[in-house]
């Protein structure tokens, strides 16, 4: 196993519903540590740049509107197999299909307002982390 980093965004619905602490606690209980964090309200341009790979999809406009509708908590999580572990903790993208006790089953409101974003691969994690954080803002926890 290797120590990895992955990006996590606690989405506007989970922030509004005061679930930040519960979500962070879950990550810490699962041995994922916070290496960087930022509380932000994404601009339309920042959100569009982040989700650029979805630009041609029909849900792009509503995704951007949702992600800019309120503050988000952006985090770099670090730990053994962090990408895969985070994906397991989050659960399926569609909360209706998410396993019991996953973050999306517990805190999502809909497919779009699914509480958390997480990198889907090491390549994505590297790109996503560098989109939001400079290297000197990330503190290794291992």
Helices and strands as residue ranges (DSSP letters): E 3-10, H 12-16, H 20-29, E 33-40, H 44-50, G 52-54, H 60-67, E 72-80, H 82-90, G 95-97, H 103-107, E 116-118, H 122-132, G 135-137
